[in-house]
């Protein structure tokens, strides 16, 4: 047994891999292992020597177990250390920049307007993009043959009955009809609209409009002006002023254009306001009695105002974008620079 203990020590020192440790295990405690055989031999040991033999064998086994466990944890630690070493990350190396996306500024402007209007009690509503002639034109007082139909070069989908809505105004009619003619309304509807325009820096065959409608009792142009004014101050700063200019829309009477004073030159004249000091944002007016009537509201009881404007135009003005086509491409190199501008403005 002494020799085996010596051998065990020598073997243990020479092991330097986990495979070597496995061989070591087989050599001593495998089926025909040296320690296993000593245990089997126990039977043939005379009784009076058994106690002594058993004690020595136990010592040997304990020695073996100690060697085995120590070596095993040493070898495993060495493997983990080597792995950590080979996977070490040099945090001082310069990083490669990872391009990240950012919210579309057009979407952000729309969401900002939605939240602001909701804070004043407006509902945000939706309507279909494929619309019927009835809602897009008829119920808005734009009867067949009306010249205003030509002004909006419309995409027709099926014959002349269905079309891609050329404005978000049909949602006015849909909302009034849904309300049944006896409830006040305060809503905006942002959404996609379509016209047969050739795409360039300021036109797109598909663009975003934000429609607004208020119906209640005793609504007047001053309500419209006040509402527009707080929205413009929210978007362009407290110093801006607003003005109304007479205009024409078939669905409003009177109709107006809503202008905001140039937030860039404070009305002195610059290239943003084309030296006029004013920027036109929005078409609007007092809802035409015919429209109220056709949509189920009695014009002798109810009055309302409505407005509609292009969200791209507002986003372009707010962020100094010169070509609206950037809103529709997904070039990541364009978008982060807008983010920075937004932060600078704050
Ligand atoms: N729908 C009009 C357009 O596309 C904008 C507009 C003008 C909407 C006056 C309105 C309104 O609701 O009252 O040019």
Boltz pocket constraint, residues with backbone or C-beta under 6 A from the ligand:
constraints:
  - pocket:
      binder: B
      contacts: [[A, 166], [A, 167], [A, 168], [A, 169], [A, 211], [A, 212], [A, 249], [A, 251], [A, 252], [A, 256], [A, 282], [A, 283], [A, 284], [A, 285], [A, 305], [A, 306], [A, 307], [A, 308], [A, 309]]
      max_distance: 6.0
